[in-house]
Amino acid sequence: SSSTGLDDQISWILGKDIDSQNTTTGLIYRENVLSDMMHSQPVAINYGGASTPDIRLVVGSNAGFLHMFKDNDSANTVSESWAFIPYELLPKQRTLRVNADGGAHVYGLDATPVVYTTDTNGDGIISSSDGDKVWLFMGQRQGGSNYYAFDITNPDSPVMMWQISGGSAGFERLAQTWSTPQITKIPGYSKPVLIFGGGYNTGKDSLALGTNDSVGNAIYIVDAETGVLKFTVSPSGDLTNTDMHDSIAAPVKTVDYDSDGYTDIIYAADTGGNVWRVDLPDSTQSHWSISKFASVGSDLLRADDRRFFGQPLVVTYSNTEVTKDGSVYTFKKKPVRAVLLGSGDRNHPRTDTVVGNMYYMFRDYQLAPYAVSATKPATITTSDLYDITSNPYGTAADDDARKQILADITAKRGWKYRMTGAGEKVFGSGVVSDGILYFSSFLPYATSGANVCSVGNSIGTTRIYAIDLDLGFYPDGNKTAFTSYNDTILENLGVVVGADKSVRLLTPVPDGSALDSNNVVKVDPITGKPVKCTGDAKCEIKKVGDNLPKIFKVYQAEQR
């Protein structure tokens, strides 16, 4: 009967072996219940403090569930505390159950959760009786166009706070919710807010020259507690710019210029190769403004159709400005904000081999938010950037040649590095440590020495780059900017600062690899370049945190 079919489907969703799929007899629940977590990364929350930890992990899955797990370290066990599935994703359960051969991959809650925590008395323990709060926010990425919010102050009794649906009033431009919400405060509003891009428009799914997007081309600001829309930046929003033609799938980057706890500047990168700057100089919203900070994509030539999917990396420092007067070079420091990111089509990691992707460092000398009446500089384009791909500084013939190159680099509005591998793409923006920029790229083929037998053919190659942030040369005259790792796909570098003040950049090891000295890579303290460890290098695998993955590679450099 239909009721029996519905009951069976619900039982299957709950994990029961309704279809007798288990290879072991006598089991009530399916042997494989947990679905894939393709893009959702787990977030750890400690409710109990340092002395009596209560570690919970929250993560989404493509079965459509948001899971919370409890980590019992003393018993070496992990148990599920609860799981939530949105009503909108229930129809996908039938597709998952049938699991037809050759069927398209099913996406559900495919995004990474974001957690906002307030510890009122600062005791390190989360307790609702103290007025503490833990709120969780997440989108769906390829699973849909909704955002969800939960109050998980009591980790065993979650409460749904609100839901935002793409296409609803005020959110007509909200596309697939790829943009991870940023939790912050804005001038004139004392409560925490979420700021996120309009998402990814599936109109760019085809492997062809990109066209203007009708959705996704927006920036939203909502009240974190209620989900109420507070401000929109779009071609037709509270703050308008009719040149916003491309969807914003990446997380935006917020900047608190004066360290007062309120966001003053927002950088947003879009899928058309543009970077937008939104200025919030004071609490009067009519004083807020938007400008196209950089534009390095193209609507005319496929090879130049660069797309940004990563959050901009922002670093403020003293730039070494080099000028020449006759034969005399002058060196002086000038405060600047570097905006760093690389291009690469995340939706076609293997098949797009035509676009010439690059990594960029854009210089922004306007550190404070612009006044609404201020004249803003022209948009940075590719021709405004110095090409460092061939390592001109590192290969200069003598000191005078190096000084001239430094003068040429600082006269430009930043630098660019061309990805030299066929189909090479940058997925994450990277990290800066001790003046060196580290970032990763992906090539959809293996370089020599790949273990192609492990997966039938190689999944590709990851390159880890090390480049001087300011002037773009390779550390200590290295002849190449990168080190290659086969059979590895890396989205971004994780960062951990240990108790010993060392900075460690973490990446996963290839599937099936053993954790030994061959999986450890340090940043050479002399050259600044990542180098593979051998037995002679005496690399030590150090514990860097109880809640980190058990298998990782380590890139290590001293923090000074």
Beta strands, then each sheet from edge to edge (+ up, - down):
strand 1: 43-46
strand 2: 55-60
strand 3: 66-72
strand 4: 77-84
strand 5: 114-118
strand 6: 133-138
strand 7: 146-151
strand 8: 159-165
strand 9: 182-186
strand 10: 189-197
strand 11: 219-223
strand 12: 229-234
strand 13: 239-240
strand 14: 253-255
strand 15: 265-269
strand 16: 274-279
strand 17: 289-295
strand 18: 313-325
strand 19: 328-342
strand 20: 358-364
strand 21: 386-387
strand 22: 414-418
strand 23: 425-426
strand 24: 431-433
strand 25: 436-443
strand 26: 461-468
strand 27: 482-486
strand 28: 494-497
strand 29: 502-507
strand 30: 521-523
strand 31: 530-532
strand 32: 553-558
sheet 1: 1+ 2- 3+ 4-
sheet 2: 5+ 6- 7+ 8-
sheet 3: 9+ 10- 11+ 12- 13-
sheet 4: 14+ 15- 16+ 17-
sheet 5: 18+ 19- 20+ 22- 21-
sheet 6: 23+ 25- 24+
sheet 7: 23+ 25- 26+ 27-
sheet 8: 28+ 29- 32+
sheet 9: 30+ 31-
end
